[in-house]
């Protein structure tokens, strides 16, 4: 019995120290997430994927954090802190950081812009204030497709994303063959 006491204490201590991102949502939190407002990016298809990112991040928090750190260039501890703030979900963090990348800004700059805009501001309003045009919005969609591919998560692209993926494929094909590949 004594042999089990110390390992059990260590295990319980480690369990208590686990970050909130790893914790299973309590029934009240789950209900609040279910009733959370839509992302309101101005793109219903994208809004649905951001809600899916919330579910993914709840189930695979480390993969989610690694994605933002590696491909959006934002530290995990910053994302954890951001998710601890009222009104910030995983989809918000993903969108803010990849919108920032598309606009060649820092993620913190987009986070500050949303904070300044106020709790009632939509992502569409924030993106417009940051002058995110159609190219930036297309870049965000492509980043979403890339994240889903790396996560090995199924994605049903809409017509706009299919077009963007085709265009990117053509650009990449022309870049690798010196522009001689005419399809």
C-alpha positions in Angstrom: 0.0 0.0 0.0 2.8 2.4 0.9 4.4 1.8 -2.6 1.3 3.1 -4.2 0.9 6.2 -2.0 3.7 8.3 -3.5 2.9 7.5 -7.2 -0.8 8.2 -6.5 0.0 11.6 -4.9 2.3 12.5 -7.8 -0.3 11.5 -10.3 -3.1 13.5 -8.6 -0.7 16.6 -8.3 0.0 16.4 -12.1 -3.6 16.0 -12.8 -4.5 19.1 -10.8 -1.8 21.1 -12.5 -3.1 20.4 -16.0 -3.9 23.6 -17.9 -7.5 24.6 -18.4 -7.2 23.9 -22.1 -7.0 20.2 -21.3 -9.9 20.2 -18.9 -13.2 18.7 -20.0 -15.9 21.3 -20.2 -18.3 21.4 -17.4 -22.0 21.1 -18.2 -22.5 24.9 -17.8 -19.5 25.6 -20.1 -20.8 23.1 -22.7 -24.2 24.7 -22.7 -22.6 28.2 -23.0 -20.5 27.0 -25.9 -23.6 25.5 -27.6 -25.4 28.9 -27.2 -22.3 31.0 -28.2 -23.0 33.4 -31.0 -21.9 32.6 -34.5 -18.5 33.9 -35.5 -20.0 36.5 -37.9 -17.1 36.7 -40.3 -19.4 37.6 -43.1 -18.9 34.1 -44.5 -21.3 31.5 -43.3 -19.2 28.6 -44.6 -16.1 29.9 -42.7 -18.2 30.5 -39.6 -19.2 26.8 -39.5 -15.6 25.7 -39.8 -14.5 28.0 -37.0 -17.1 26.3 -34.8 -15.7 23.0 -35.8 -12.2 24.2 -34.8 -13.7 24.8 -31.3 -14.6 21.1 -31.2 -11.3 20.0 -32.6 -9.3 22.2 -30.1 -11.4 20.8 -27.2 -10.5 17.3 -28.2 -6.9 17.8 -29.4 -5.6 20.9 -27.6 -1.9 20.2 -28.1 -2.4 19.7 -31.9 -4.4 23.0 -32.0 -1.8 24.9 -30.1 1.0 23.4 -32.2 -0.7 24.5 -35.4 -1.0 28.1 -34.2 2.6 28.2 -32.9 4.1 26.6 -36.0 2.1 28.1 -38.8 0.7 31.4 -37.4 3.8 32.2 -35.4 2.2 32.7 -32.0 3.4 31.1 -28.8 1.3 28.5 -27.1 1.2 30.3 -23.8 -0.3 33.4 -25.5 -3.0 31.3 -27.1 -3.8 29.6 -23.8 -4.1 33.0 -22.1 -6.2 34.3 -24.9 -8.6 31.3 -24.6 -8.9 32.1 -20.9 -10.3 35.6 -21.7 -14.1 36.0 -21.8 -15.5 35.9 -25.3 -12.5 34.1 -26.9 -12.9 30.6 -28.3 -10.5 28.4 -30.2 -12.0 29.5 -33.5 -11.5 33.1 -32.6 -7.9 32.6 -31.8 -7.3 30.6 -35.1 -9.1 33.3 -37.1 -7.3 36.2 -35.5 -3.9 34.7 -36.0 -4.4 33.5 -39.6 -6.1 36.8 -40.5 -3.1 38.5 -39.1 -0.8 36.3 -41.2 -2.8 37.1 -44.3 -2.6 40.8 -43.6 1.1 40.6 -42.7 0.4 41.7 -39.1 1.1 40.2 -35.8 -1.6 38.1 -34.2 -1.5 40.4 -31.1 -2.3 43.3 -33.4 -5.5 41.7 -34.6 -6.4 40.6 -31.0 -6.0 44.2 -29.9 -8.1 45.5 -32.8 -10.9 43.1 -31.8 -10.6 44.1 -28.2 -10.8 47.8 -29.1 -13.8 47.2 -31.3 -15.7 45.9 -28.3 -17.6 42.7 -27.3 -20.4 43.4 -29.7 -18.2 43.8 -32.8 -18.3 41.1 -35.3 -15.3 39.5 -37.0 -16.5 41.0 -40.2 -16.3 44.5 -38.7 -12.9 43.9 -37.3 -11.6 42.5 -40.6 -13.1 45.5 -42.5 -11.5 47.9 -40.1 -8.1 46.2 -40.7 -8.7 46.5 -44.5 -8.9 42.8 -45.1 -9.9 42.6 -48.8 -10.8 39.6 -50.9 -7.1 38.4 -51.1 -6.8 38.3 -47.4 -10.1 36.5 -47.0 -9.0 34.0 -49.7 -5.7 33.5 -47.8 -7.6 32.7 -44.6 -9.7 30.1 -46.4 -6.5 28.5 -47.9 -4.9 28.5 -44.4 -8.0 26.7 -43.1 -7.7 24.1 -45.8 -4.0 23.6 -44.8 -4.9 23.3 -41.1 -7.5 20.7 -41.8 -5.1 18.8 -44.0 -2.4 18.8 -41.3 -5.0 17.7 -38.8 -6.2 15.0 -41.1 -9.7 16.4 -40.6 -12.3 16.0 -43.4 -13.2 19.3 -45.1 -16.0 19.8 -47.7 -14.8 22.9 -49.6 -17.4 25.3 -50.9 -17.1 26.7 -54.4 -15.0 29.7 -53.3 -12.4 27.4 -51.6 -12.3 25.0 -54.5 -11.6 28.0 -56.8 -8.8 29.2 -54.5 -7.3 25.8 -54.2 -7.3 25.4 -58.0 -5.7 28.8 -58.5 -3.0 28.1 -55.9 -2.3 24.7 -57.6 -1.9 26.5 -60.9 0.5 29.1 -59.4 2.5 26.4 -57.6 2.7 24.3 -60.8 3.9 27.3 -62.8 6.5 28.1 -60.1 7.9 24.6 -60.1 8.1 24.2 -63.9 9.3 27.6 -64.8 5.9 28.6 -66.1 5.9 26.1 -69.0 3.1 24.0 -67.6 -0.1 25.2 -69.4 -3.1 23.3 -68.3 
